[in-house]
């Protein structure tokens, strides 16, 4: 198993060995999916048979005490959490009600860039944290990237991103190692730290409910329905915290990648801005209601997510029964990984895949294609339940930032578009962007002012 940059090595092996290959680590078999059609055939069409997760002694059982829903196997408990609790709060009709809140925080991003363009990555993080704190805990006021809660959550996410990589802990191949004294002590200490944080956030909502001033939120919903859904206190606290962490981490990355793509592909950016000028003009802001008439904005967003996937490697699945694909057997019990980086660069589906080309998502009639997709949010039954809120966040930030600014590279500080953290959900290394105002600054400030 590669020690670092695993998705890139897997992609090289895909070129060498084909769309599906396997490797062995101790008693464990890993099957790697590296091409689009193979992912459709195995991860989607056989979705019911790869909905399980491999056992994770290190991250799930130790770091997460078995409460991290993204790593929970295909159990009754997981189905209850996903289909009842998460779906009730993250289905499209519910997500649409968050539009005004998302727009308000996206306008803050524009103002923050005006005031402090150097820290554009922090502004993306502030947006993501504000939205997820609002949805998860009902926090109305904007959250800064330097707030203690966000700093703590970023630390937890970085730890998870390192620990969940395939082969990171030998105990997952040889579970008996969990009995070695002290072997998992660091993960246990991290778990205690996370639980304190999650309980503190939940206790704030509990207090607000007692005082009668709790805003609608995911945490409030869980507390009000705790008995109905048979959720234990620890499970409830962890589910809220994980929702906050996952939403902040992935959305920050997606918005950052969108800005990186705009700065390094100014022709594609200009096409989006021409559409914004024609449809929206420069005397009002783009809104969610404009999305149907802004296919270039959506296409730019989709291409950003393919060009640099938020998760290069994806999360591991487990085959619950033998799966036959062409002349290959994927045995029951195998760990199955859809390698997003390799799939995103499948030349049969995405011609000239290393080229950033939003027009690949536009059909002959000028609409967003409905016959092309990339698996940004995972596969089959394990697709991220927060995908709808994430997509809307990326859209409104793409529209507003490109409406207000023309983004470009500093010729003296070229952007390395492959400099990302080696974690499950990637984060870009610091990079510089030049922001030139496309709209009069006074107009931008008036339209983005709080309360407008």
C-alpha positions in Angstrom: 0.0 0.0 0.0 1.5 3.4 -0.9 2.5 5.5 2.1 1.4 8.9 0.6 -0.4 10.3 -2.4 -2.4 7.1 -2.6 -5.0 8.3 -5.2 -2.2 9.4 -7.6 -0.4 6.0 -7.3 -3.7 4.2 -7.8 -4.3 6.3 -10.9 -0.9 5.3 -12.3 -1.7 1.7 -11.6 -5.1 2.2 -13.4 -3.1 3.2 -16.5 -0.9 0.2 -16.1 -3.3 -2.6 -15.1 -6.7 -1.4 -16.3 -10.0 0.0 -14.9 -10.2 -2.5 -12.0 -7.3 -4.0 -10.2 -6.6 -5.4 -6.7 -3.9 -5.5 -4.2 -3.4 -7.3 -0.9 -2.3 -6.1 2.5 -2.1 -8.9 5.0 -5.4 -10.8 4.9 -7.2 -7.8 3.3 -8.0 -7.5 -0.4 -8.4 -4.0 -1.9 -10.2 -3.6 -5.2 -9.6 -0.3 -6.9 -12.0 1.2 -9.4 -10.4 3.7 -11.7 -12.7 4.3 -14.7 -16.1 5.9 -15.1 -18.0 2.9 -16.6 -16.6 0.5 -14.1 -17.7 2.8 -11.3 -21.2 2.9 -12.7 -21.3 -0.9 -13.1 -19.8 -1.8 -9.7 -20.4 1.2 -7.3 -23.8 2.3 -8.7 -25.6 -0.7 -10.3 -24.3 -3.0 -7.5 -24.8 -0.3 -5.0 -26.8 -2.5 -2.6 -23.9 -5.0 -2.5 -21.2 -2.4 -1.8 -23.2 -0.2 0.7 -21.2 -1.7 3.6 -18.0 -0.3 5.0 -14.9 -2.3 5.9 -14.2 -2.7 9.6 -12.2 0.3 10.9 -10.7 -0.5 14.3 -8.6 2.7 14.3 -10.9 5.4 13.0 -14.4 4.1 13.6 -14.2 2.0 16.7 -11.5 3.9 18.5 -11.4 7.5 17.3 -15.2 7.6 16.8 -16.4 5.1 19.4 -18.5 3.6 16.6 -20.6 6.8 16.2 -19.2 8.3 12.9 -22.0 7.7 10.5 -19.9 8.0 7.4 -17.9 4.9 8.5 -20.8 2.9 9.9 -21.5 -0.4 8.1 -24.7 -1.3 6.3 -26.5 -1.8 9.5 -30.0 -1.2 10.7 -28.6 1.7 12.8 -27.0 3.3 9.8 -30.2 3.0 7.7 -32.2 4.6 10.6 -29.7 7.4 10.9 -29.6 8.1 7.2 -33.1 7.5 5.9 -34.9 9.0 8.9 -32.7 11.6 10.6 -30.3 12.9 7.9 -32.9 12.7 5.1 -35.5 14.6 7.1 -33.1 17.5 7.5 -31.1 17.4 4.2 -33.7 16.5 1.5 -34.0 19.1 -1.3 -37.2 20.8 -0.2 -35.8 21.4 3.3 -32.4 22.5 1.9 -34.2 25.2 -0.2 -35.4 26.9 3.0 -31.7 27.6 3.8 -31.3 29.7 0.6 -31.6 33.2 2.3 -29.1 32.2 5.0 -26.6 30.8 2.4 -27.0 33.9 0.3 -26.4 36.2 3.3 -23.1 34.4 4.2 -22.1 34.3 0.5 -22.5 38.1 0.4 -20.2 38.2 3.4 -17.5 36.4 1.3 -17.7 39.1 -1.3 -17.3 41.8 1.3 -14.5 39.9 3.0 -12.6 39.6 -0.3 -13.1 43.4 -0.9 -11.6 44.1 2.5 -9.0 41.4 2.7 -8.3 39.7 -0.6 -5.2 38.0 0.6 -7.1 35.7 2.9 -9.6 34.4 0.4 -9.2 30.8 1.6 -10.1 31.8 5.1 -13.1 33.6 3.8 -14.3 30.4 2.1 -13.8 28.6 5.4 -15.7 31.3 7.3 -18.6 30.9 4.9 -18.7 27.1 5.2 -18.4 27.2 9.0 -21.2 29.8 9.2 -23.6 27.8 7.1 -22.9 24.5 8.8 -23.1 26.1 12.3 -26.4 27.6 11.3 -27.9 24.4 10.0 -26.4 22.1 12.7 -26.7 24.3 15.8 -28.9 27.2 14.8 -26.1 29.8 15.2 -27.3 32.9 13.4 -24.3 35.2 13.6 -21.4 34.7 11.1 -18.6 32.4 12.1 -15.0 33.3 11.4 -12.2 30.9 10.4 -10.4 32.0 13.5 -13.3 31.2 15.9 -12.2 28.6 18.5 -15.0 26.2 17.3 -13.7 26.3 13.7 -10.1 26.0 14.7 -11.0 22.9 16.8 -13.1 21.4 14.0 -10.3 21.9 11.5 -7.9 20.1 13.8 -10.4 17.2 14.1 -11.0 17.0 10.4 -7.2 17.0 9.6 -6.7 14.1 12.0 -9.6 12.2 10.5 -8.3 12.8 7.0 -4.9 11.4 7.8 -6.2 8.4 9.9 -8.8 7.2 7.4 -6.4 6.8 4.5 -6.1 3.1 3.3 -3.4 1.4 5.3 -2.8 4.2 7.8 -3.2 1.9 10.8 -1.9 -1.7 10.7 -4.6 -2.6 13.3 -7.2 -2.5 10.6 -5.4 -5.4 8.8 -4.6 -7.2 12.1 -7.3 -6.3 14.7 -5.5 -8.2 17.4 -3.1 -5.3 17.7 -5.9 -3.3 19.5 -5.0 -5.3 22.6 -1.3 -4.1 22.6 -1.0 -1.7 25.6 -0.8 1.9 24.5 -1.0 1.2 20.8 -4.3 3.2 20.3 -3.8 5.6 23.2 -3.4 8.7 20.9 -6.7 7.9 19.0 -8.5 7.4 22.4 -7.2 10.8 23.6 -8.4 12.5 20.4 -11.8 10.9 20.8 -12.1 12.3 24.3 -11.2 15.7 23.0 -13.8 15.5 20.2 -16.6 14.3 22.6 -16.0 17.3 24.9 -16.3 19.7 21.9 -19.5 18.0 20.6 -21.2 17.9 23.9 -20.4 21.6 24.5 -22.1 22.6 21.2 -25.1 20.4 22.0 -25.4 21.8 25.6 -25.8 25.3 24.2 -28.8 24.1 22.2 -30.2 22.3 25.2 -29.9 25.5 27.2 -31.6 27.6 24.5 -34.5 25.1 24.3 -35.0 25.4 28.1 -35.0 29.2 27.7 -37.4 29.0 24.8 -35.1 30.8 22.3 -33.6 27.9 20.3 -33.6 28.4 16.6 -34.6 25.6 14.2 -31.5 23.3 13.7 -30.4 19.8 13.2 -29.4 19.5 16.9 -32.7 20.8 18.1 -34.5 18.3 15.8 -32.5 15.4 17.2 -33.1 16.5 20.8 -36.8 16.9 20.2 -37.0 13.4 18.6 -34.4 11.6 20.6 -36.7 9.0 22.1 -38.6 8.5 18.8 -35.4 7.8 16.9 -33.8 5.9 19.8 -30.6 8.1 19.8 -28.3 7.8 22.7 -26.7 11.0 24.1 -23.2 10.2 22.8 -24.6 9.2 19.4 -26.6 12.4 19.2 -23.6 14.6 20.1 -21.3 12.9 17.6 -23.8 13.0 14.8 -24.2 16.8 15.2 -20.5 17.3 15.4 -19.7 15.1 12.4 -22.3 17.0 10.3 -20.6 20.3 11.3 -17.1 19.0 10.5 -17.9 17.3 7.2 -19.9 20.2 5.9 -17.3 22.8 6.8 -14.3 20.7 5.5 -15.7 19.7 2.1 -17.5 23.0 1.2 -14.4 25.1 2.1 -12.4 22.9 -0.3 -14.9 23.1 -3.1 -15.2 26.9 -3.0 -11.4 27.3 -2.8 -11.0 25.0 -5.9 -13.6 27.0 -7.8 -11.6 30.2 -7.2 -8.3 28.5 -8.1 -9.9 27.3 -11.3 -11.2 30.8 -12.2 -7.8 32.4 -11.5 -5.9 29.9 -13.7 -8.5 29.7 -16.5 -9.5 33.2 -17.3 -11.1 32.4 -20.6 -13.5 30.0 -19.0 -14.1 32.6 -16.3 -14.9 35.3 -18.9 -17.6 33.1 -20.4 -19.3 32.8 -17.1 -19.1 36.6 -16.6 -20.5 37.3 -20.0 -23.5 35.1 -19.1 -23.9 36.9 -15.7 -23.9 40.3 -17.4 -26.5 39.2 -20.0 -28.8 37.5 -17.5 -28.3 39.4 -14.2 -26.6 42.6 -15.2 -24.6 44.7 -12.8 -27.3 46.4 -10.8 -28.5 43.4 -8.8 -27.0 40.2 -7.4 -27.4 36.7 -8.9 -29.7 34.5 -6.8 -30.8 30.9 -6.6 -33.8 31.8 -8.7 -31.4 32.6 -11.6 -29.8 29.1 -11.6 -31.9 27.7 -14.5 -30.8 30.6 -16.7 -27.1 30.5 -15.7 -25.9 27.2 -17.2 -22.4 28.5 -17.6 -22.1 29.1 -13.8 -23.3 25.5 -13.1 -21.0 24.1 -15.8 -18.0 26.0 -14.3 -18.9 24.6 -10.9 -19.3 21.0 -12.1 -16.0 21.2 -14.0 -14.2 22.5 -10.9 -15.4 19.5 -8.9 -14.2 17.1 -11.6 -10.9 18.9 -12.3 -9.8 18.8 -8.6 -12.2 16.5 -6.7 -12.8 17.4 -3.1 -11.9 13.8 -2.2 -9.2 12.5 -4.5 -9.4 9.0 -3.2 -13.0 8.6 -1.9 -14.1 6.5 1.0 -13.7 2.7 1.2 -16.7 0.4 0.6 -17.0 -3.3 1.4 -18.5 -6.0 -0.9 -21.1 -7.9 1.1 -21.4 -10.6 -1.5 -19.4 -11.8 -4.5 -19.7 -9.4 -7.5 -18.9 -10.5 -11.0 -17.7 -7.7 -13.3 -16.9 -8.8 -16.9 -14.5 -11.6 -16.3 -13.4 -10.5 -12.8 -14.6 -11.6 -9.4 -14.8 -9.1 -6.6 -15.0 -11.4 -3.6 -17.3 -10.9 -0.6 -15.4 -9.0 2.1 -13.1 -7.1 -0.2 -12.6 -3.4 0.4 -13.7 -1.6 -2.7 -12.5 1.9 -3.5 -13.7 4.2 -6.2 -10.7 6.3 -6.9 -12.1 9.7 -7.7 -8.9 11.1 -9.2 -8.6 8.3 -11.8 -12.3 8.4 -12.6 -12.2 12.2 -13.1 -9.4 11.7 -15.6 -11.0 8.9 -17.6 -10.3 10.0 -21.2 -13.3 8.0 -22.6 -15.8 10.0 -20.7 -13.9 13.3 -20.2 -11.8 13.8 -23.4 -8.6 15.7 -22.8 -9.2 15.2 -19.1 -6.4 17.3 -17.7 -7.9 20.3 -19.5 -10.2 22.5 -17.5 -13.2 22.7 -19.9 -16.6 23.7 -18.5 -18.2 23.3 -22.0 -18.0 19.5 -21.7 -21.0 19.9 -19.4 -23.1 22.0 -21.9 -25.2 20.3 -24.6 -25.9 21.6 -28.1 -28.9 23.6 -26.9 -26.8 25.4 -24.4 -28.2 23.6 -21.3 -26.4 21.7 -18.6 -26.1 18.1 -19.8 -28.2 15.5 -18.0 -26.3 12.5 -19.5 -23.0 13.3 -17.8 -22.0 13.0 -14.2 -19.1 12.8 -11.9 -19.3 11.2 -8.4 -18.3 14.2 -6.4 -20.3 13.1 -3.4 -19.6 9.3 -3.5 -21.4 6.3 -4.8 -24.7 4.5 -4.6 -26.3 4.3 -1.2 -23.3 5.9 0.4 -23.6 9.2 -1.4 -23.1 12.1 0.9 -26.5 13.1 2.3 -25.3 16.8 2.4 -24.8 17.0 -1.3 -27.8 19.3 -1.9 -26.7 21.9 0.6 -23.1 21.7 -0.7 -24.1 22.1 -4.4 -26.2 25.2 -3.5 -23.3 26.7 -1.5 -20.9 26.2 -4.4 -23.3 27.6 -6.9 -24.1 30.8 -5.0 -20.5 31.5 -4.2 -19.4 30.9 -7.8 -22.1 33.3 -9.1 -21.5 36.1 -6.6 -17.7 36.0 -6.6 -17.5 36.0 -10.4 -20.2 38.7 -10.6 -18.2 41.0 -8.4 -14.6 40.2 -9.3 -12.3 39.2 -12.2 -9.9 36.6 -10.7 -6.3 36.1 -12.0 -2.9 34.8 -11.0 -0.1 37.0 -9.9 2.6 36.4 -12.6 5.2 36.5 -9.8 3.4 33.9 -7.7 2.0 31.2 -10.0 -0.5 28.8 -8.5 0.4 25.2 -8.0 -2.9 23.6 -8.9 -1.8 20.2 -7.5 -0.6 21.4 -4.1 -3.2 19.9 -1.7 -3.1 18.2 1.7 -2.7 14.4 1.6 -6.0 13.8 3.4 -9.3 12.2 2.6 -10.9 15.5 1.9 -8.3 17.8 0.4 -7.4 21.3 1.3 -5.4 23.6 -1.0 -2.0 24.9 0.1 -2.0 28.7 0.5 -2.1 30.5 -2.9 -2.4 34.0 -4.1 -5.2 35.4 -6.3 -5.6 38.9 -7.8 -9.1 40.2 -7.5 -10.1 43.0 -9.8 -13.5 44.6 -9.3 -16.0 44.1 -12.2 -18.7 46.2 -10.6 -18.3 49.6 -8.9 -17.2 49.1 -5.3 -20.0 51.2 -3.9 -22.6 49.1 -5.7 -21.0 45.9 -4.4 -21.0 47.2 -0.8 -24.6 48.4 -1.1 -26.0 45.1 -2.5 -24.0 42.9 -0.2 -24.6 45.0 2.9 -26.1 43.0 5.9 -29.8 42.9 5.9 -30.1 43.6 2.2 
